Amino acid sequence: MNRFKHSNGFTLIEMLVALVILSIALLSLAGLMVTTTRNNSAGGHMTEAATIAQDALERLRLSPLNLINPNIMISDTCIGSTGIKYSRNWTAFQNANDNFDQITITVTWTDPIKLTNHSIQMVSGLSQ
């Protein structure tokens, strides 16, 4: 019996306190991982929308200028690689000399997790 009084091990209370501290740390890390995953997903959607806008801009730059309807908004939709539906609108603005000044492309989509609407706008100048 005398031998157990001078033991150098951990007590049950010390182990419980250590487990509580460890569980709090692991729970906070789990919450951080959820937030990081959502932010990565939102960044992926933003990148995909920018790529869709860039695609429309490149198509408009390659098409003959007489086929571009000035000051009329044109719309279409695209389904991204993640299954999200992107709406794309573009307008070519004309100045007084019948030269095109700029093209404005807007891409909108709804985040499937938060059900919030997002949009990006790309503006590019044109020269004759």
Contact map, one row per residue, 1 for C-alpha under 8 A:
11111000000000000000000000000000000000000000000000000000000000000000000000000000000000000000000000000000000000000000000000000000
11111100000000000000000000000000000000000000000000000000000000000000000000000000000000000000000000000000000000000000000000000000
11111110000000000000000000000000000000000000000000000000000000000000000000000000000000000000000000000000000000000000000000000000
11111110000000000000000000000000000000000000000000000000000000000000000000000000000000000000000000000000000000000000000000000000
11111110000000000000000000000000000000000000000000000000000000000000000000000000000000000000000000000000000000000000000000000000
01111111000000000000000000000000000000000000000000000000000000000000000000000000000000000000000000000000000000000000000000000000
00111111100000000000000000000000000000000000000000000000000000000000000000000000000000000000000000000000000000000000000000000000
00000111110000000000000000000000000000000000000000000000000000000000000000000000000000000000000000000000000000000000000000000000
00000011111000000000000000000000000000000000000000000000000000000000000000000000000000000000000000000000000000000000000000000000
00000001111101100000000000000000000000000000000000000000000000000000000000000000000000000000000000000000000000000000000000000000
00000000111111100000000000000000000000000000000000000000000000000000000000000000000000000000000000000000000000000000000000000000
00000000011111110000000000000000000000000000000000000000000000000000000000000000000000000000000000000000000000000000000000000000
00000000001111111000000000000000000000000000000000000000000000000000000000000000000000000000000000000000000000000000000000000000
00000000011111111100000000000000000000000000000000000000000000000000000000000000000000000000000000000000000000000000000000000000
00000000011111111110000000000000000000000000000000000000000000000000000000000000000000000000000000000000000000000000000000000000
00000000000111111111000000000000000000000000000000000000000000000000000000000000000000000000000000000000000000000000000000000000
00000000000011111111100000000000000000000000000000000000000000000000000000000000000000000000000000000000000000000000000000000000
00000000000001111111110000000000000000000000000000000000000000000000000000000000000000000000000000000000000000000000000000000000
00000000000000111111111000000000000000000000000000000000000000000000000000000000000000000000000000000000000000000000000000000000
00000000000000011111111100000000000000000000000000000000000000000000000000000000000000000000000000000000000000000000000000000000
00000000000000001111111110000000000000000000000000000000000000000000000000000000000000000000000000000000000000000000000000000000
00000000000000000111111111000000000000000000000000000000000000000000000000000000000000000000000000000000000000000000000000000000
00000000000000000011111111100000000000000000000000000000000000000000000000000000000000000000000000000000000000000000000000000000
00000000000000000001111111110000000000000000000000000000000000000000000000000000000000000000000000000000000000000000000000000000
00000000000000000000111111111000000000000000000000000000000000000000000000000000000000000000000000000000000000000000000000000000
00000000000000000000011111111100000000000000000000000000000000000000000000000000000000000000000000000000000000000000000000000000
00000000000000000000001111111110000000000000000000000000000000000000000000000000000000000000000000000000000000000000000000000000
00000000000000000000000111111111000000000000000000000000000000000000000000000000000000000000000000000000000000000000000000000000
00000000000000000000000011111111100000000000000000000000000000000000000000000000000000000000000000000000000000000000000000000000
00000000000000000000000001111111110000000000000000000000000000000000000000000000000000000000000000000000000000000000000000000000
00000000000000000000000000111111111000000000000000000000000000000000000000000000000000000000000000000000000000000000000000000000
00000000000000000000000000011111111100000000000000000000000000000000000000000000000000000000000000000000000000000000000000000000
00000000000000000000000000001111111110000000000000000000000000000000000000000000000000000000000000000000000000000000000000000000
00000000000000000000000000000111111111000000000000000000000000000000000000000000000000000000000000000000000000000000000000000000
00000000000000000000000000000011111111100000000000000000000000000000000000000000000000000000000000000000000000000000000000000000
00000000000000000000000000000001111111110000000000000000000000000000000000000000000000000000000000000000000000000000000000000000
00000000000000000000000000000000111111111000000000000000000000000000000000000000000000000000000000000000000000000000000000000000
00000000000000000000000000000000011111111100000000000000000000000000000000000000000000000000000000000000000000000000000000000000
00000000000000000000000000000000001111111110000000000000000000000000000000000000000000000000000000000000000000000000000000000000
00000000000000000000000000000000000111111111000000000000000000000000000000000000000000000000000000000000000000000000000000000000
00000000000000000000000000000000000011111111100000000000000000000000000000000000000000000000000000000000000000000000000000000000
00000000000000000000000000000000000001111111110000000000000000000000000000000000000000000000000000000000000000100000000000000000
00000000000000000000000000000000000000111111111000000000000000000000000000000000000000000000000000000000000000000000000000000000
00000000000000000000000000000000000000011111111100000000000000000000000000000000000000000000000000000000000000000000000000000000
00000000000000000000000000000000000000001111111110000000000000000000000000000000000000000000000000000000000000000000000000000000
00000000000000000000000000000000000000000111111111000000000000000000000000000000000000000000000000000000000000000000000100000000
00000000000000000000000000000000000000000011111111100000000000000000000000000000000000000000000000000000000000000000000000000000
00000000000000000000000000000000000000000001111111110000000000000000000000000001000000000000000000000000000000000000000000000000
00000000000000000000000000000000000000000000111111111000000000000000000000000000000001000000000000000000001100000000000100000000
00000000000000000000000000000000000000000000011111111100000000000000000000000000000000000000000000000000001000000000000100000000
00000000000000000000000000000000000000000000001111111110000000000000000000000000000000000000000000000000000000000000000000000000
00000000000000000000000000000000000000000000000111111111000000000000000000000100000000010000000000000000001000000000000000000000
00000000000000000000000000000000000000000000000011111111100000000000000000000000000000010000000000000000111000000000000011000000
00000000000000000000000000000000000000000000000001111111110000000000000000000000000000000000000000000000000000000000000001000000
00000000000000000000000000000000000000000000000000111111111000000000000000000000000000000000000000000000000000000000000000000000
00000000000000000000000000000000000000000000000000011111111100000000000000000000000000000000000000000000100000000000000000000000
00000000000000000000000000000000000000000000000000001111111110000000000000000000000000000000000000000010100000000000000000010000
00000000000000000000000000000000000000000000000000000111111111000000000000000000000000000000000000000000000000000000000000000000
00000000000000000000000000000000000000000000000000000011111111100000000000000000000000000000000000000000000000000000000000000000
00000000000000000000000000000000000000000000000000000001111111100001000000000000000000000000000000000000000000000000000000000000
00000000000000000000000000000000000000000000000000000000111111110000000000000000000000000000000000000000000000000000000000000100
00000000000000000000000000000000000000000000000000000000011111110000000000000000000000000000000000000000000000000000000000000000
00000000000000000000000000000000000000000000000000000000001111111011000000000000000000000000000000000000000000000000000000000000
00000000000000000000000000000000000000000000000000000000000011111111000000000000000000000000000000000000000000000000000000000000
00000000000000000000000000000000000000000000000000000000000000111111000000000000000000000000000000000000000000000000000000000000
00000000000000000000000000000000000000000000000000000000000000011111100000000000000000000000000000000000000000000000000000000000
00000000000000000000000000000000000000000000000000000000000000111111100000000000000000000000000000000000000000000000000000000000
00000000000000000000000000000000000000000000000000000000000100111111110000000000000000000001000000000000000000000000000000000000
00000000000000000000000000000000000000000000000000000000000000000111111100000000000000000001000000000000000000000000000000000000
00000000000000000000000000000000000000000000000000000000000000000001111100000000000000000011110000010000000000000000000000000000
00000000000000000000000000000000000000000000000000000000000000000000111110000000000000000011110000000000000000000000000000000000
00000000000000000000000000000000000000000000000000000000000000000000111111000000000000000011000000000000000000000000000000000000
00000000000000000000000000000000000000000000000000000000000000000000001111100000000000001111000000000000000000000000000000000000
00000000000000000000000000000000000000000000000000000000000000000000000111110000000000001110000000000000000000000000000000000000
00000000000000000000000000000000000000000000000000000000000000000000000011111000000000111100000000000000000000000000000000000000
00000000000000000000000000000000000000000000000000000000000000000000000001111100000000111000000000000000000000000000000000000000
00000000000000000000000000000000000000000000000000000000000000000000000000111110000011110000000000000000000000000000000000000000
00000000000000000000000000000000000000000000000000010000000000000000000000011111000011110000000000000000000000000000000000000000
00000000000000000000000000000000000000000000000000000000000000000000000000001111111111000000000000000000000000000000000000000000
00000000000000000000000000000000000000000000000100000000000000000000000000000111111111000000000000000000000000000000000000000000
00000000000000000000000000000000000000000000000000000000000000000000000000000011111100000000000000000000000000000000000000000000
00000000000000000000000000000000000000000000000000000000000000000000000000000011111100000000000000000000000000000000000000000000
00000000000000000000000000000000000000000000000000000000000000000000000000000011111110000000000000000000000000000000000000000000
00000000000000000000000000000000000000000000000000000000000000000000000000000011111111000000000000000000000011110000000000000000
00000000000000000000000000000000000000000000000000000000000000000000000000001111001111100000000000000000000011000000000000000000
00000000000000000000000000000000000000000000000010000000000000000000000000001111000111110000000000000000001111000000000000000000
00000000000000000000000000000000000000000000000000000000000000000000000000111100000011111000000000000000001110000000000000000000
00000000000000000000000000000000000000000000000000011000000000000000000000111100000001111100000000000000111100000000000000000000
00000000000000000000000000000000000000000000000000000000000000000000000011110000000000111110000000000000111000000000000000000000
00000000000000000000000000000000000000000000000000000000000000000000000011100000000000011111000000000011110000000000000000000000
00000000000000000000000000000000000000000000000000000000000000000000011111000000000000001111100000000011100000000000000000000000
00000000000000000000000000000000000000000000000000000000000000000001111110000000000000000111110000011111000000000000000000000000
00000000000000000000000000000000000000000000000000000000000000000000011000000000000000000011111000011110000000000000000000000000
00000000000000000000000000000000000000000000000000000000000000000000011000000000000000000001111111111100000000000000000000000000
00000000000000000000000000000000000000000000000000000000000000000000000000000000000000000000111111111000000000000000000000000000
00000000000000000000000000000000000000000000000000000000000000000000000000000000000000000000011111100000000000000000000000000000
00000000000000000000000000000000000000000000000000000000000000000000000000000000000000000000011111100000000000000000000000000000
00000000000000000000000000000000000000000000000000000000000000000000000000000000000000000000011111110000000000000000000000000000
00000000000000000000000000000000000000000000000000000000000000000000000000000000000000000000011111111000000000000000000000000011
00000000000000000000000000000000000000000000000000000000000000000000010000000000000000000001111001111110000000000000000000001111
00000000000000000000000000000000000000000000000000000000000000000000000000000000000000000001111000111110000000000000000000001110
00000000000000000000000000000000000000000000000000000000000000000000000000000000000000000001110000011111000000000000000000111100
00000000000000000000000000000000000000000000000000000000100000000000000000000000000000000111100000011111100000000000000000111100
00000000000000000000000000000000000000000000000000000000000000000000000000000000000000000111000000000111110000000000000011110000
00000000000000000000000000000000000000000000000000001001100000000000000000000000000000011110000000000011111000000000000011100000
00000000000000000000000000000000000000000000000000001000000000000000000000000000000000011100000000000001111100000000001111000000
00000000000000000000000000000000000000000000000011011000000000000000000000000000000001111000000000000000111110000000001110000000
00000000000000000000000000000000000000000000000010000000000000000000000000000000000001110000000000000000011111000000111100000000
00000000000000000000000000000000000000000000000000000000000000000000000000000000000111100000000000000000001111100000111000000000
00000000000000000000000000000000000000000000000000000000000000000000000000000000000111000000000000000000000111110011110000000000
00000000000000000000000000000000000000000100000000000000000000000000000000000000000100000000000000000000000011111111110000000000
00000000000000000000000000000000000000000000000000000000000000000000000000000000000100000000000000000000000001111111000000000000
00000000000000000000000000000000000000000000000000000000000000000000000000000000000000000000000000000000000000111110000000000000
00000000000000000000000000000000000000000000000000000000000000000000000000000000000000000000000000000000000000111111000000000000
00000000000000000000000000000000000000000000000000000000000000000000000000000000000000000000000000000000000001111111100000000000
00000000000000000000000000000000000000000000000000000000000000000000000000000000000000000000000000000000000001110111110000000000
00000000000000000000000000000000000000000000000000000000000000000000000000000000000000000000000000000000000111100011111000000000
00000000000000000000000000000000000000000000000000000000000000000000000000000000000000000000000000000000000111100001111100000000
00000000000000000000000000000000000000000000000000000000000000000000000000000000000000000000000000000000011110000000111110000000
00000000000000000000000000000000000000000000010011000000000000000000000000000000000000000000000000000000011100000000011111000000
00000000000000000000000000000000000000000000000000001000000000000000000000000000000000000000000000000001111000000000001111100000
00000000000000000000000000000000000000000000000000001100000000000000000000000000000000000000000000000001110000000000000111110000
00000000000000000000000000000000000000000000000000000000000000000000000000000000000000000000000000000111100000000000000011111000
00000000000000000000000000000000000000000000000000000000100000000000000000000000000000000000000000000111000000000000000001111100
00000000000000000000000000000000000000000000000000000000000000000000000000000000000000000000000000011110000000000000000000111110
00000000000000000000000000000000000000000000000000000000000010000000000000000000000000000000000000011110000000000000000000011111
00000000000000000000000000000000000000000000000000000000000000000000000000000000000000000000000000111000000000000000000000001111
00000000000000000000000000000000000000000000000000000000000000000000000000000000000000000000000000110000000000000000000000000111
